[in-house]
């Protein structure tokens, strides 16, 4: 059957898709309709955190599907309640709201911050300050929150109330004015090129925010849920934000998003302020409970950090002529090329059974499943270095 023609004939042209149709996977490997094997260094852009065919995850999801697939949020369900307890206790946050995606989680974070400020200070203090090179989603509001002008074409008018700053202390100080209620940032700017934020910048954000009662929001959609070797990326910096958004890897392959808040904000939302039809879905939260339990296993997150160091050391020893640097934390890494050929590397890697991502025209991005082994990494990295050197 010519499934590729289905894409051309029936799907909107929103993705630059490759001519590959995947049918199944096991561990960190995927297989297409021709049974060709691929080693996945993308995990569905950080979603399939436990890889494919994880038996514990499959059991959790299928057992729940047999019992209860969906229930209105005016009622309670056990997987949602269990996940709420696990996430808040593991993060040290106070309360959580569940939705469907990262963009939705970020919108919830923005609403929460603006209501807190309105209740305390009244109108006129609703600006969200975000960072240049940031990415926060593709809804009209989260596109405007994204500090990359290329995403702002065609879709005017946008939601008002956003300003941007460079990752620079002077720029930050200049951007703070009496209208700012919150600062929103990613611990690692993923779509912006895989740039971890400097600790001195984050420390300054918290210094200013404490002094002016400005809320700090961490967008952990991509770098959260164990991706950096910590539950959340901000935990690498020893800080405690007011609001945290997360999604992607939380449910290991099922749609979910979450907004976590600290005690200061726990009673800000009241019934009617916010909602999500599929938020807290029993099947998605069952999958998420399995993911969280896995992350809590002794040594699991330490191994993620070690595997990240292994990749960095591998590239350092390989001394690739076309690699300027490799940056990131844990298993969220960006390979900076000396030319704008990341798409060429991605295409050539695919031909050789390796899946990678890009982050702009000169960065190859790696987001492998957290369960990938050093043996798998050593094998695939040798091939990847060779591909990079041949472009």
The 8 nearest C-alpha neighbors of each residue, nearest first, counted from 0:
[[1, 2, 3, 4, 32, 5, 20, 33],
 [2, 0, 3, 4, 5, 6, 20, 32],
 [1, 3, 5, 4, 0, 6, 20, 32],
 [4, 2, 5, 6, 1, 18, 7, 20],
 [3, 5, 7, 6, 2, 1, 8, 9],
 [6, 4, 8, 2, 3, 7, 9, 10],
 [5, 7, 10, 4, 3, 8, 9, 2],
 [6, 8, 4, 5, 9, 10, 3, 12],
 [7, 9, 5, 6, 4, 10, 11, 3],
 [8, 10, 5, 6, 7, 11, 4, 12],
 [11, 9, 6, 12, 7, 8, 5, 13],
 [12, 10, 13, 9, 6, 7, 14, 8],
 [11, 13, 14, 10, 15, 7, 6, 16],
 [14, 12, 11, 15, 10, 16, 6, 7],
 [15, 13, 16, 12, 11, 17, 10, 6],
 [16, 14, 17, 13, 12, 18, 342, 11],
 [17, 15, 14, 18, 19, 13, 12, 6],
 [16, 18, 19, 15, 346, 20, 349, 14],
 [19, 17, 16, 3, 20, 6, 2, 15],
 [18, 20, 17, 21, 31, 3, 32, 16],
 [19, 21, 31, 32, 22, 18, 3, 2],
 [22, 20, 31, 30, 23, 32, 19, 29],
 [21, 23, 31, 32, 30, 20, 24, 29],
 [24, 22, 30, 29, 21, 25, 31, 51],
 [23, 25, 29, 51, 28, 30, 52, 26],
 [26, 24, 51, 52, 28, 27, 29, 50],
 [25, 27, 51, 50, 28, 52, 24, 53],
 [26, 28, 50, 39, 38, 25, 371, 51],
 [29, 27, 38, 25, 37, 24, 26, 39],
 [30, 28, 24, 37, 36, 23, 38, 25],
 [31, 29, 36, 34, 35, 23, 21, 24],
 [30, 32, 21, 34, 33, 22, 20, 35],
 [31, 33, 34, 20, 22, 21, 30, 35],
 [32, 34, 31, 35, 30, 20, 36, 21],
 [35, 33, 31, 30, 32, 36, 22, 21],
 [34, 36, 30, 33, 31, 37, 32, 352],
 [37, 35, 30, 29, 352, 34, 28, 38],
 [38, 36, 352, 29, 353, 28, 39, 30],
 [39, 37, 28, 353, 27, 352, 354, 29],
 [38, 40, 354, 41, 27, 28, 37, 353],
 [39, 41, 367, 355, 354, 366, 365, 42],
 [40, 42, 366, 367, 44, 43, 39, 355],
 [43, 41, 47, 45, 368, 367, 44, 46],
 [42, 44, 46, 41, 45, 47, 252, 366],
 [45, 43, 41, 42, 46, 366, 356, 247],
 [44, 46, 42, 43, 366, 248, 247, 47],
 [45, 47, 248, 247, 43, 48, 252, 42],
 [48, 46, 251, 42, 252, 50, 49, 43],
 [47, 49, 368, 251, 369, 248, 46, 50],
 [50, 48, 47, 370, 368, 369, 251, 53],
 [49, 51, 26, 368, 47, 27, 48, 370],
 [52, 50, 25, 26, 24, 53, 27, 49],
 [51, 53, 25, 54, 26, 24, 57, 50],
 [52, 54, 56, 51, 55, 57, 49, 50],
 [53, 55, 57, 56, 52, 58, 59, 51],
 [56, 54, 58, 57, 53, 59, 289, 60],
 [55, 57, 59, 53, 54, 58, 289, 286],
 [58, 56, 54, 60, 55, 59, 61, 53],
 [59, 57, 55, 61, 56, 60, 62, 54],
 [58, 60, 56, 62, 57, 61, 285, 286],
 [59, 61, 63, 57, 286, 58, 62, 282],
 [62, 60, 64, 58, 63, 59, 57, 65],
 [63, 61, 65, 59, 64, 60, 58, 66],
 [62, 64, 66, 60, 65, 61, 282, 67],
 [65, 63, 61, 68, 66, 62, 67, 282],
 [66, 64, 62, 63, 67, 61, 68, 60],
 [67, 65, 63, 64, 62, 68, 61, 281],
 [66, 68, 64, 69, 63, 65, 281, 70],
 [69, 67, 64, 282, 281, 66, 63, 70],
 [70, 68, 280, 67, 281, 71, 282, 277],
 [69, 71, 72, 74, 68, 280, 76, 67],
 [72, 70, 73, 74, 69, 276, 75, 277],
 [71, 73, 74, 70, 75, 276, 278, 279],
 [72, 74, 71, 75, 70, 76, 276, 270],
 [75, 73, 72, 71, 70, 76, 69, 77],
 [76, 74, 72, 77, 73, 80, 79, 70],
 [75, 77, 79, 78, 80, 281, 74, 70],
 [76, 78, 80, 79, 81, 75, 281, 82],
 [79, 77, 81, 285, 284, 80, 281, 76],
 [80, 78, 82, 279, 81, 284, 77, 76],
 [79, 81, 83, 77, 82, 78, 84, 76],
 [80, 82, 78, 84, 79, 83, 77, 85],
 [81, 83, 85, 79, 84, 80, 288, 86],
 [84, 82, 80, 86, 81, 85, 87, 79],
 [83, 85, 81, 82, 87, 86, 88, 80],
 [86, 84, 82, 88, 83, 87, 89, 81],
 [87, 85, 89, 83, 88, 84, 82, 90],
 [86, 88, 92, 90, 84, 89, 91, 85],
 [87, 89, 91, 85, 86, 90, 84, 92],
 [90, 88, 86, 87, 91, 85, 230, 92],
 [91, 89, 87, 92, 88, 86, 230, 231],
 [90, 92, 88, 87, 89, 93, 261, 86],
 [93, 91, 261, 87, 90, 260, 94, 259],
 [92, 94, 261, 262, 87, 260, 265, 91],
 [95, 93, 260, 259, 265, 92, 87, 261],
 [96, 94, 259, 258, 83, 260, 97, 257],
 [95, 97, 258, 257, 259, 98, 94, 278],
 [98, 96, 257, 278, 279, 256, 258, 95],
 [99, 97, 278, 256, 275, 257, 255, 100],
 [98, 100, 255, 256, 254, 278, 103, 277],
 [101, 99, 256, 255, 103, 102, 246, 104],
 [100, 102, 104, 246, 103, 256, 220, 105],
 [101, 103, 136, 105, 104, 100, 106, 135],
 [102, 104, 106, 100, 101, 105, 107, 98],
 [105, 103, 101, 107, 256, 102, 257, 244],
 [104, 106, 108, 102, 107, 103, 244, 101],
 [107, 105, 103, 109, 108, 104, 102, 110],
 [106, 108, 104, 110, 105, 109, 111, 103],
 [107, 109, 105, 111, 106, 110, 112, 104],
 [108, 110, 106, 112, 107, 111, 113, 105],
 [111, 109, 107, 113, 108, 112, 114, 106],
 [110, 112, 108, 114, 109, 113, 107, 115],
 [113, 111, 109, 115, 110, 114, 108, 116],
 [112, 114, 116, 110, 125, 115, 111, 117],
 [113, 115, 117, 111, 116, 112, 118, 110],
 [116, 114, 112, 118, 113, 117, 267, 111],
 [115, 117, 113, 119, 114, 118, 120, 180],
 [118, 116, 121, 114, 120, 119, 115, 122],
 [119, 117, 115, 116, 121, 120, 114, 267],
 [118, 120, 116, 117, 121, 115, 114, 122],
 [121, 119, 117, 116, 118, 122, 124, 123],
 [120, 122, 117, 118, 119, 123, 116, 124],
 [123, 121, 117, 124, 120, 125, 116, 118],
 [122, 124, 178, 125, 121, 117, 126, 120],
 [125, 123, 178, 180, 179, 122, 126, 116],
 [124, 126, 180, 113, 178, 123, 179, 160],
 [127, 125, 179, 160, 161, 178, 180, 124],
 [128, 126, 161, 181, 182, 179, 180, 160],
 [127, 129, 182, 162, 163, 161, 183, 181],
 [130, 128, 163, 183, 182, 184, 162, 127],
 [131, 129, 164, 163, 133, 146, 165, 132],
 [130, 132, 146, 165, 133, 164, 163, 147],
 [133, 131, 191, 146, 147, 130, 134, 188],
 [134, 132, 146, 145, 131, 130, 191, 188],
 [133, 135, 145, 136, 190, 146, 132, 191],
 [134, 136, 145, 141, 144, 102, 133, 142],
 [137, 135, 102, 141, 142, 138, 134, 101],
 [138, 136, 142, 141, 139, 102, 135, 140],
 [137, 139, 141, 140, 142, 136, 102, 103],
 [138, 140, 142, 141, 157, 137, 143, 158],
 [139, 141, 158, 143, 138, 142, 144, 157],
 [140, 142, 144, 136, 138, 143, 135, 139],
 [143, 141, 145, 137, 139, 144, 140, 136],
 [142, 144, 140, 141, 145, 157, 139, 158],
 [143, 145, 141, 142, 161, 146, 135, 140],
 [146, 144, 134, 142, 135, 143, 133, 147],
 [145, 147, 131, 133, 132, 130, 163, 144],
 [146, 148, 132, 149, 145, 150, 131, 133],
 [147, 149, 151, 150, 146, 152, 145, 143],
 [150, 148, 151, 147, 152, 146, 145, 153],
 [151, 149, 148, 152, 147, 142, 145, 143],
 [152, 150, 148, 149, 154, 153, 142, 143],
 [151, 153, 150, 154, 149, 148, 155, 142],
 [154, 152, 155, 151, 150, 156, 149, 157],
 [153, 155, 152, 156, 151, 157, 139, 150],
 [156, 154, 157, 153, 152, 151, 139, 158],
 [155, 157, 154, 158, 139, 159, 153, 151],
 [158, 156, 155, 139, 159, 143, 140, 154],
 [159, 157, 140, 139, 143, 160, 156, 161],
 [158, 160, 161, 157, 143, 140, 126, 156],
 [159, 161, 126, 127, 125, 158, 162, 128],
 [162, 160, 127, 126, 128, 159, 144, 163],
 [161, 163, 128, 129, 127, 126, 160, 164],
 [164, 162, 129, 130, 128, 131, 146, 161],
 [163, 165, 130, 171, 170, 131, 174, 129],
 [164, 166, 167, 131, 170, 130, 171, 163],
 [167, 165, 164, 130, 200, 168, 171, 131],
 [166, 168, 165, 170, 169, 171, 200, 164],
 [167, 169, 171, 170, 200, 172, 166, 203],
 [170, 168, 172, 171, 167, 173, 174, 165],
 [169, 171, 173, 167, 168, 172, 164, 165],
 [172, 170, 168, 174, 169, 173, 164, 167],
 [171, 173, 169, 174, 175, 170, 168, 207],
 [172, 174, 170, 171, 175, 169, 176, 164],
 [175, 173, 171, 172, 170, 176, 164, 163],
 [176, 174, 172, 173, 179, 171, 177, 128],
 [175, 177, 178, 179, 174, 173, 172, 126],
 [176, 178, 179, 124, 175, 180, 123, 126],
 [179, 177, 124, 176, 126, 123, 125, 180],
 [180, 178, 126, 177, 124, 176, 181, 127],
 [179, 181, 213, 125, 126, 124, 116, 127],
 [182, 180, 214, 127, 213, 215, 179, 128],
 [181, 183, 128, 215, 127, 129, 216, 214],
 [184, 182, 216, 129, 217, 128, 215, 181],
 [185, 183, 217, 218, 129, 130, 216, 186],
 [184, 186, 218, 187, 188, 217, 219, 133],
 [187, 185, 232, 233, 196, 195, 184, 188],
 [186, 188, 195, 185, 194, 189, 196, 193],
 [187, 189, 194, 193, 191, 185, 133, 190],
 [190, 188, 193, 191, 192, 187, 194, 358],
 [189, 191, 358, 192, 134, 188, 193, 133],
 [190, 192, 132, 188, 189, 133, 193, 358],
 [191, 193, 358, 190, 189, 194, 359, 362],
 [194, 192, 189, 188, 333, 187, 327, 191],
 [193, 195, 188, 187, 192, 196, 327, 189],
 [196, 194, 187, 327, 186, 188, 197, 193],
 [195, 197, 186, 187, 194, 198, 200, 201],
 [198, 196, 200, 199, 195, 201, 166, 202],
 [197, 199, 201, 200, 202, 196, 236, 203],
 [198, 200, 202, 197, 201, 203, 168, 196],
 [199, 201, 203, 198, 197, 202, 168, 204],
 [202, 200, 204, 198, 203, 199, 205, 197],
 [201, 203, 199, 205, 200, 204, 198, 206],
 [204, 202, 206, 200, 201, 205, 207, 199],
 [205, 203, 201, 207, 202, 206, 208, 200],
 [204, 206, 208, 202, 203, 207, 209, 201],
 [207, 205, 203, 209, 204, 208, 202, 210],
 [208, 206, 210, 204, 205, 209, 203, 211],
 [209, 207, 213, 205, 211, 212, 210, 206],
 [210, 208, 212, 206, 207, 211, 205, 213],
 [209, 211, 207, 208, 212, 206, 213, 205],
 [210, 212, 208, 213, 209, 207, 206, 214],
 [213, 211, 209, 208, 210, 214, 180, 207],
 [212, 214, 208, 181, 180, 211, 215, 209],
 [215, 213, 181, 241, 180, 182, 208, 212],
 [214, 216, 182, 240, 241, 181, 183, 242],
 [217, 215, 183, 242, 243, 182, 241, 240],
 [216, 218, 243, 184, 185, 183, 219, 242],
 [217, 219, 185, 244, 220, 184, 243, 216],
 [220, 218, 223, 245, 222, 244, 221, 217],
 [219, 221, 245, 246, 101, 218, 247, 223],
 [222, 220, 219, 223, 45, 247, 189, 246],
 [223, 221, 219, 226, 232, 220, 227, 187],
 [222, 224, 231, 219, 232, 226, 221, 225],
 [225, 223, 230, 226, 231, 249, 248, 222],
 [226, 224, 230, 229, 228, 227, 223, 300],
 [225, 227, 222, 223, 330, 224, 228, 329],
 [228, 226, 329, 328, 229, 225, 330, 232],
 [227, 229, 304, 300, 303, 225, 329, 226],
 [230, 228, 225, 231, 227, 300, 232, 234],
 [229, 231, 225, 224, 223, 228, 232, 234],
 [232, 230, 223, 229, 233, 234, 224, 225],
 [231, 233, 234, 186, 223, 222, 235, 227],
 [232, 234, 235, 186, 236, 231, 238, 237],
 [235, 233, 236, 232, 237, 231, 229, 238],
 [234, 236, 233, 232, 237, 229, 231, 227],
 [237, 235, 234, 233, 238, 198, 201, 232],
 [236, 238, 234, 235, 239, 233, 198, 202],
 [239, 237, 236, 234, 240, 233, 202, 205],
 [238, 240, 241, 237, 233, 234, 215, 91],
 [241, 239, 215, 242, 216, 238, 217, 243],
 [240, 242, 261, 215, 260, 214, 216, 239],
 [241, 243, 260, 216, 259, 240, 217, 215],
 [244, 242, 217, 259, 216, 258, 218, 260],
 [245, 243, 258, 218, 104, 219, 257, 105],
 [244, 246, 220, 219, 257, 256, 101, 223],
 [245, 247, 256, 220, 101, 249, 255, 100],
 [248, 246, 46, 249, 220, 45, 221, 101],
 [249, 247, 46, 251, 48, 250, 45, 224],
 [248, 250, 287, 246, 247, 251, 224, 290],
 [287, 251, 249, 286, 253, 252, 248, 283],
 [250, 252, 47, 248, 48, 46, 249, 49],
 [253, 251, 47, 46, 250, 254, 248, 247],
 [252, 254, 250, 283, 251, 255, 286, 46],
 [255, 253, 99, 100, 283, 252, 250, 256],
 [256, 254, 99, 100, 246, 98, 253, 283],
 [255, 257, 246, 100, 98, 99, 104, 101],
 [256, 258, 97, 245, 104, 96, 244, 98],
 [259, 257, 244, 96, 95, 104, 243, 108],
 [258, 260, 95, 243, 242, 94, 244, 92],
 [261, 259, 242, 94, 241, 92, 93, 264],
 [260, 262, 92, 93, 241, 263, 264, 265],
 [261, 263, 265, 93, 264, 260, 92, 94],
 [264, 262, 261, 265, 241, 266, 260, 267],
 [265, 263, 267, 262, 266, 261, 260, 115],
 [264, 266, 262, 267, 94, 263, 261, 260],
 [267, 265, 264, 268, 269, 263, 262, 94],
 [268, 266, 264, 265, 115, 269, 114, 111],
 [269, 267, 266, 272, 270, 111, 273, 265],
 [268, 270, 272, 271, 267, 266, 273, 265],
 [271, 269, 272, 268, 273, 274, 267, 73],
 [270, 272, 273, 269, 274, 268, 275, 73],
 [273, 271, 270, 269, 268, 274, 110, 111],
 [274, 272, 271, 275, 268, 270, 107, 269],
 [273, 275, 276, 272, 271, 278, 98, 72],
 [274, 276, 278, 277, 98, 273, 99, 97],
 [277, 275, 278, 274, 71, 72, 98, 280],
 [276, 278, 280, 275, 279, 99, 98, 69],
 [279, 277, 98, 97, 275, 280, 276, 99],
 [278, 280, 97, 79, 281, 284, 277, 98],
 [279, 281, 277, 278, 283, 282, 69, 284],
 [282, 280, 284, 78, 283, 68, 285, 69],
 [283, 281, 285, 284, 60, 280, 63, 68],
 [284, 282, 286, 285, 280, 253, 281, 250],
 [283, 285, 287, 281, 286, 79, 78, 282],
 [286, 284, 282, 288, 78, 287, 283, 60],
 [287, 285, 250, 283, 289, 284, 288, 60],
 [250, 288, 286, 284, 290, 289, 285, 249],
 [289, 287, 285, 291, 290, 286, 82, 284],
 [288, 290, 292, 286, 287, 291, 56, 293],
 [291, 289, 287, 293, 288, 292, 250, 294],
 [292, 290, 294, 288, 293, 289, 287, 295],
 [291, 293, 289, 295, 290, 294, 288, 296],
 [292, 294, 290, 296, 295, 291, 289, 299],
 [293, 295, 291, 292, 296, 299, 300, 290],
 [296, 294, 292, 293, 291, 297, 299, 300],
 [295, 297, 293, 294, 299, 298, 292, 300],
 [298, 296, 299, 295, 300, 294, 301, 293],
 [297, 299, 301, 300, 302, 296, 295, 294],
 [300, 298, 302, 301, 296, 297, 294, 303],
 [299, 301, 228, 303, 302, 298, 229, 225],
 [302, 300, 298, 304, 303, 299, 228, 305],
 [301, 303, 305, 299, 300, 304, 298, 306],
 [304, 302, 300, 228, 306, 301, 305, 329],
 [303, 305, 329, 228, 307, 301, 302, 306],
 [306, 304, 302, 308, 307, 303, 309, 301],
 [307, 305, 309, 303, 308, 304, 302, 310],
 [306, 308, 329, 330, 304, 310, 309, 305],
 [307, 309, 305, 311, 306, 310, 312, 304],
 [308, 310, 306, 312, 307, 311, 313, 305],
 [311, 309, 313, 307, 308, 312, 306, 314],
 [310, 312, 308, 314, 313, 309, 315, 325],
 [313, 311, 315, 309, 314, 310, 308, 316],
 [314, 312, 310, 316, 311, 315, 309, 317],
 [315, 313, 317, 311, 316, 312, 318, 310],
 [314, 316, 312, 313, 317, 318, 311, 319],
 [315, 317, 313, 314, 318, 312, 319, 311],
 [316, 318, 314, 319, 315, 313, 384, 312],
 [319, 317, 316, 315, 320, 314, 322, 321],
 [318, 320, 322, 321, 317, 388, 384, 314],
 [319, 321, 322, 318, 388, 323, 337, 387],
 [320, 322, 319, 337, 336, 388, 387, 323],
 [323, 321, 336, 319, 324, 320, 335, 337],
 [322, 324, 335, 336, 337, 321, 325, 334],
 [325, 323, 335, 322, 334, 326, 336, 333],
 [326, 324, 334, 333, 335, 311, 332, 327],
 [327, 325, 333, 332, 324, 334, 193, 194],
 [326, 328, 332, 331, 195, 193, 333, 194],
 [327, 329, 227, 331, 330, 332, 307, 326],
 [330, 328, 227, 307, 304, 228, 331, 303],
 [329, 331, 307, 226, 366, 227, 332, 328],
 [332, 330, 366, 329, 327, 328, 365, 226],
 [331, 333, 327, 365, 326, 364, 330, 328],
 [332, 334, 364, 193, 326, 325, 363, 362],
 [333, 335, 325, 363, 362, 324, 336, 364],
 [334, 336, 362, 324, 323, 322, 325, 361],
 [337, 335, 322, 361, 338, 323, 321, 362],
 [336, 338, 321, 323, 322, 335, 339, 361],
 [339, 337, 336, 340, 361, 321, 341, 360],
 [340, 338, 361, 360, 341, 336, 337, 362],
 [339, 341, 343, 342, 338, 361, 360, 344],
 [340, 342, 361, 344, 360, 343, 363, 362],
 [343, 341, 345, 344, 340, 346, 360, 357],
 [344, 342, 346, 340, 341, 345, 347, 390],
 [343, 345, 341, 347, 342, 346, 348, 387],
 [346, 344, 342, 348, 343, 347, 355, 341],
 [345, 347, 343, 349, 348, 344, 342, 350],
 [348, 346, 350, 344, 349, 345, 343, 351],
 [347, 349, 353, 351, 345, 350, 346, 344],
 [350, 348, 353, 352, 346, 351, 347, 354],
 [349, 351, 347, 348, 352, 346, 353, 345],
 [350, 352, 348, 349, 353, 347, 37, 382],
 [351, 353, 37, 349, 350, 36, 38, 348],
 [354, 352, 348, 349, 38, 37, 351, 39],
 [353, 355, 39, 40, 349, 41, 38, 348],
 [356, 354, 40, 41, 345, 365, 364, 353],
 [357, 355, 364, 363, 41, 365, 345, 358],
 [356, 358, 363, 364, 362, 359, 341, 342],
 [359, 357, 192, 362, 190, 364, 363, 191],
 [358, 360, 361, 362, 357, 192, 191, 190],
 [359, 361, 339, 341, 362, 340, 342, 358],
 [360, 362, 339, 341, 336, 359, 340, 338],
 [363, 361, 335, 358, 334, 341, 357, 359],
 [364, 362, 357, 334, 341, 333, 356, 358],
 [363, 365, 333, 356, 357, 332, 358, 362],
 [364, 366, 332, 40, 355, 367, 41, 331],
 [367, 365, 41, 331, 40, 45, 330, 42],
 [368, 366, 40, 41, 42, 365, 369, 39],
 [369, 367, 48, 50, 42, 370, 371, 49],
 [368, 370, 48, 371, 49, 367, 303, 226],
 [369, 371, 368, 49, 372, 50, 48, 27],
 [372, 370, 369, 368, 27, 375, 367, 373],
 [373, 371, 375, 374, 376, 370, 306, 377],
 [374, 372, 376, 375, 377, 306, 371, 309],
 [373, 375, 377, 372, 376, 378, 371, 379],
 [376, 374, 372, 378, 373, 377, 379, 371],
 [375, 377, 373, 379, 374, 378, 380, 372],
 [378, 376, 374, 380, 375, 379, 373, 381],
 [377, 379, 375, 376, 380, 381, 374, 382],
 [378, 380, 382, 376, 381, 377, 383, 375],
 [379, 381, 383, 382, 377, 378, 376, 384],
 [382, 380, 384, 379, 383, 378, 377, 385],
 [381, 383, 385, 379, 380, 384, 386, 378],
 [384, 382, 380, 386, 385, 381, 379, 387],
 [385, 383, 387, 381, 386, 382, 380, 388],
 [384, 386, 388, 382, 383, 387, 389, 381],
 [387, 385, 383, 389, 384, 388, 382, 390],
 [388, 386, 384, 389, 385, 390, 344, 383],
 [387, 389, 385, 386, 390, 321, 384, 319],
 [388, 390, 386, 387, 385, 384, 321, 344],
 [389, 387, 388, 386, 344, 343, 340, 321]]
